Amino acid sequence: MAPAPTRGTFRFDKYMAVMQVLRESGYALTEHAPPPMPRRWLEAVHCPTYVEEVFTASVPQKKERRIGFPVTPHISQRVQHTNGGTWLAAQLAKTHGYAANSAAGSHHALHDTGAGYCVFNDLAVAANRLIAEGDADRVLIVDLDVHQGDGTASLTAARDDIFTLSLHAEKNFPVRKARSNLDVPLADGVDDDGYLEALEKHLPGVIDTFAPDLVLYQAGVDVHGDDKLGRLALTDSGLERRDELVIGEVRKRGLPVASALGGGYGADPLEVAGRHARSMLACARTNARFADGSASGKTYAIG
């Protein structure tokens, strides 16, 4: 945890609340503290000048306004570790079937700037590193945040070994969408059944056609009907069914899947944290149903 910046509206306190809810859930879990993502792997995806600005906490105000908060030295350290967390979650998933990063999912960060509460794009950075180091040949990024993963889409657009699938509210942020490999824009107010129908229509075919070695799952809970920044209408039950569907489709094909926290917004950080924690637990319980998943039924929360 990093001290929250004195400026900006983003609620950093939800991250500690997520761990609190997980620890109090009674579900068996193992926590890992990730190493920071090495600078060269960040620079392989992001502009080295921008990486230097973040590392030295000298991000220009114009970029900080686009991010939504100032990049302090504490925030600089934090984002290096949260990016390392998504990569570590992927490594753990290869052994246990599923693992979760209890932060990150920073899918709006672009090549030379952050945006939308995102500093570095952990999904693109982790996917690039996994492929470059031979841990995977093809990575599928399933983005089910309410907002389109424009940064991830633009950073991986020229690659044929990374596929981006995005289901998102059509009229929500960002105004100008990037082009994912497959975008599924949803009308305002789509409910559980409508959302799951769209997901069932597209996800299995994408997995079978693209044939990834590993899946990164952007598990935003801002699709919930009570989310402050969402425009969809999923319930707690709908979120659980969504997560069970994603993990089930991936794991029944014998593929590892690592999730990142993604979006979730509201006045009560504990309420939002509860949605995130229940999402990770739903993923873990689904994974535990597969014989080659974690024998202990553990979920791996990367702080």
C-alpha positions in Angstrom: 0.0 0.0 0.0 1.2 3.5 -0.8 -0.1 6.6 0.9 -2.8 8.2 -1.2 -1.9 11.4 -3.0 -3.2 14.6 -1.6 -4.8 15.4 -4.9 -7.2 13.4 -7.1 -10.4 11.5 -6.5 -9.3 7.9 -6.8 -10.0 5.8 -3.6 -6.7 3.9 -2.9 -8.1 2.6 0.3 -10.1 -0.1 -1.5 -7.0 -2.2 -2.0 -6.3 -2.8 1.7 -10.0 -3.4 2.2 -9.9 -6.1 -0.5 -7.2 -7.9 1.5 -9.2 -7.5 4.7 -12.3 -9.0 3.2 -10.3 -11.9 1.7 -8.6 -12.6 5.0 -11.9 -12.6 6.9 -13.6 -14.8 4.3 -12.4 -18.1 5.8 -11.3 -19.3 2.4 -7.8 -20.8 2.3 -5.4 -18.5 0.5 -1.7 -17.8 0.1 -0.4 -14.3 -0.2 2.7 -13.4 -2.2 4.4 -10.0 -2.3 5.5 -9.5 -5.9 8.9 -8.1 -6.9 8.8 -4.8 -8.9 8.5 -5.2 -12.7 12.1 -4.6 -14.0 12.5 -1.4 -15.8 13.5 -2.9 -19.1 10.2 -4.8 -19.3 8.2 -1.6 -18.7 10.3 0.2 -21.4 9.6 -2.7 -23.8 6.0 -1.5 -23.8 6.0 2.1 -22.6 8.0 5.1 -23.9 11.4 5.1 -22.0 11.0 8.9 -21.4 7.6 8.3 -19.7 9.0 5.4 -17.7 11.8 7.8 -16.5 9.1 10.4 -15.5 7.3 7.8 -13.4 10.4 6.4 -11.8 11.6 9.9 -10.8 8.1 11.1 -9.9 8.4 13.9 -12.4 5.4 13.2 -14.5 4.2 16.5 -16.1 1.0 17.9 -14.8 -0.8 17.4 -18.1 -0.2 13.7 -17.9 -1.1 13.6 -14.2 -4.4 15.2 -15.0 -5.0 12.5 -17.6 -4.1 9.9 -15.0 -6.3 11.4 -12.3 -3.8 11.7 -9.5 -0.2 12.9 -9.0 2.5 10.3 -9.4 4.4 10.6 -6.1 7.5 8.6 -5.2 5.2 6.2 -3.3 2.9 5.8 -6.2 5.9 5.2 -8.5 7.1 2.3 -6.3 3.5 1.0 -6.0 2.9 0.7 -9.8 6.2 -1.1 -10.3 5.1 -3.7 -7.8 1.5 -4.0 -9.1 2.9 -4.6 -12.6 5.1 -7.3 -11.2 2.1 -8.7 -9.5 0.3 -9.5 -12.7 3.3 -11.2 -14.1 3.8 -13.2 -10.9 0.1 -14.1 -10.9 0.6 -15.5 -14.4 3.5 -17.6 -13.2 1.5 -19.0 -10.3 -1.4 -19.7 -12.6 0.8 -22.0 -14.7 1.2 -24.1 -11.6 -2.1 -23.8 -9.8 -4.5 -23.1 -12.7 -5.6 -19.7 -11.3 -4.0 -16.9 -9.4 -5.1 -13.3 -8.7 -3.4 -10.0 -8.5 -5.3 -8.0 -5.8 -4.4 -4.8 -7.6 -3.7 -3.6 -11.1 -5.8 -4.1 -14.3 -4.5 -0.8 -15.5 -5.9 -1.1 -19.0 -6.1 2.6 -19.9 -2.4 3.4 -19.7 -0.9 4.2 -23.2 2.6 4.2 -24.7 3.7 7.6 -23.5 1.3 8.5 -20.8 -1.1 7.1 -18.2 -4.8 7.7 -18.2 -8.0 6.9 -16.4 -6.4 6.1 -13.0 -3.8 3.9 -14.8 0.0 4.6 -14.8 1.6 1.5 -16.4 -0.4 -1.1 -18.4 0.3 -4.3 -16.4 -1.8 -6.4 -18.8 0.3 -5.4 -21.9 3.6 -5.5 -20.0 2.9 -8.9 -18.5 1.8 -10.4 -21.8 4.8 -9.0 -23.6 7.2 -10.4 -20.9 5.5 -13.8 -20.8 5.9 -14.2 -24.6 9.4 -12.7 -24.8 10.8 -15.0 -22.0 9.2 -18.1 -23.5 6.5 -18.6 -20.8 3.8 -18.5 -23.4 3.6 -18.3 -27.2 0.1 -16.7 -27.3 -1.7 -14.7 -24.6 -5.4 -13.9 -24.6 -6.5 -10.8 -22.6 -10.2 -11.0 -21.6 -11.3 -7.5 -20.5 -14.6 -7.4 -18.7 -14.2 -4.1 -17.1 -17.2 -1.7 -17.8 -14.7 0.6 -19.6 -13.1 -0.4 -22.8 -9.4 -1.4 -22.4 -8.2 1.2 -24.9 -4.7 1.3 -23.7 -4.2 -2.5 -23.9 -5.8 -2.6 -27.3 -3.6 0.1 -28.7 -0.4 -1.3 -27.1 -0.9 -4.7 -28.6 -2.6 -3.8 -31.9 0.3 -4.7 -34.1 0.8 -8.2 -32.6 -0.6 -11.5 -33.7 0.5 -13.3 -30.5 -1.7 -11.2 -28.2 -5.5 -11.1 -28.6 -7.7 -8.6 -26.8 -11.4 -9.2 -26.2 -13.3 -6.4 -24.6 -17.0 -6.4 -23.4 -17.8 -2.9 -22.2 -20.5 -0.2 -21.9 -20.6 1.4 -25.3 -21.3 5.0 -24.0 -18.9 4.9 -21.1 -15.3 6.1 -20.9 -13.2 6.4 -23.0 -15.1 8.6 -25.4 -12.8 7.6 -28.2 -12.4 3.8 -28.2 -9.4 2.0 -29.5 -9.8 -1.2 -31.6 -9.5 -4.4 -29.8 -9.2 -7.7 -31.7 -12.8 -8.1 -30.7 -15.0 -5.4 -29.2 -18.4 -6.2 -27.8 -20.1 -2.8 -27.0 -23.1 -3.1 -24.7 -26.0 -0.7 -24.3 -26.7 1.1 -21.1 -28.6 -1.0 -18.5 -27.7 -4.4 -19.8 -28.6 -6.9 -17.0 -27.2 -10.3 -15.9 -28.9 -12.3 -18.6 -28.0 -9.9 -21.4 -24.4 -9.7 -20.3 -23.9 -13.4 -19.9 -25.6 -14.1 -23.3 -23.0 -11.8 -25.0 -20.1 -13.3 -23.1 -21.2 -16.9 -23.9 -21.7 -15.9 -27.6 -18.1 -14.7 -28.0 -15.7 -16.1 -25.4 -15.6 -19.8 -26.2 -15.1 -19.1 -29.9 -12.3 -16.7 -29.2 -10.5 -19.2 -27.0 -10.8 -22.0 -29.6 -9.9 -19.9 -32.6 -7.0 -18.0 -31.1 -5.7 -21.0 -29.1 -3.8 -19.1 -26.3 -1.3 -20.7 -23.9 -2.4 -18.4 -21.1 -5.3 -16.0 -20.3 -5.1 -12.7 -18.5 -8.5 -11.7 -17.1 -9.3 -8.1 -16.4 -12.0 -8.7 -13.7 -13.4 -5.3 -13.1 -16.5 -5.2 -10.9 -17.7 -1.8 -12.2 -20.2 -3.6 -14.4 -22.3 -3.8 -11.2 -25.5 -1.9 -11.2 -24.5 0.1 -8.1 -21.1 1.1 -9.4 -20.5 4.8 -9.3 -18.8 4.9 -12.8 -20.7 2.0 -14.5 -23.6 2.1 -16.9 -24.6 -1.6 -16.8 -26.9 -3.4 -14.3 -25.3 -6.6 -13.2 -26.1 -7.9 -9.7 -23.9 -9.8 -7.2 -25.2 -13.0 -8.7 -24.5 -11.8 -12.2 -20.9 -11.0 -11.3 -20.4 -14.5 -9.8 -21.9 -16.2 -12.9 -19.6 -14.1 -15.1 -16.5 -15.1 -13.2 -17.6 -18.8 -13.1 -18.1 -18.7 -16.9 -14.7 -17.1 -17.7 -12.7 -19.4 -15.4 -14.8 -22.5 -16.4 -14.3 -21.9 -20.2 -10.6 -21.4 -19.7 -9.8 -24.2 -17.3 -11.9 -26.8 -19.0 -9.5 -26.4 -21.9 -6.5 -26.9 -19.5 -5.3 -23.3 -19.7 -4.0 -21.2 -16.9 -5.7 -17.9 -16.1 -4.5 -15.0 -14.0 -6.8 -12.2 -13.0 -6.2 -8.5 -12.3 -8.5 -6.4 -10.1 -9.7 -3.8 -12.5 -12.3 -1.1 -11.9 -14.8 -0.8 -9.1 -15.9 2.6 -7.7 -18.2 3.9 -5.0 -18.3 6.0 -1.8 -17.9 3.0 0.5 -14.5 1.3 -0.1 -15.5 -1.8 1.9 -18.6 -2.3 -0.3 -16.5 -2.1 -3.4 -13.8 -4.3 -1.9 -16.4 -6.9 -1.1 -17.3 -7.2 -4.8 -13.6 -7.5 -5.8 -13.0 -10.2 -3.1 -16.1 -12.2 -4.0 -15.0 -12.1 -7.6 -11.6 -13.6 -6.8 -13.2 -16.2 -4.6 -15.7 -17.1 -7.3 -12.8 -17.6 -9.7 -10.8 -19.7 -7.2 -13.8 -21.9 -6.4 -14.4 -22.6 -10.1 -10.7 -23.4 -10.6 -10.8 -25.8 -7.7 -13.4 -27.9 -9.5 -10.7 -28.9 -12.1 -8.5 -31.8 -11.2 -5.3 -30.1 -12.5 -6.1 -26.9 -10.5 -4.8 -26.2 -7.0 -5.3 -29.4 -5.0 -5.9 -27.3 -1.9 -8.5 -25.1 -3.5 -6.4 -22.0 -2.7 -6.6 -18.7 -4.4 -3.4 -16.6 -4.7 -3.8 -13.0 -3.8 -0.9 -10.8 -4.9 -0.8 -7.6 -2.8 
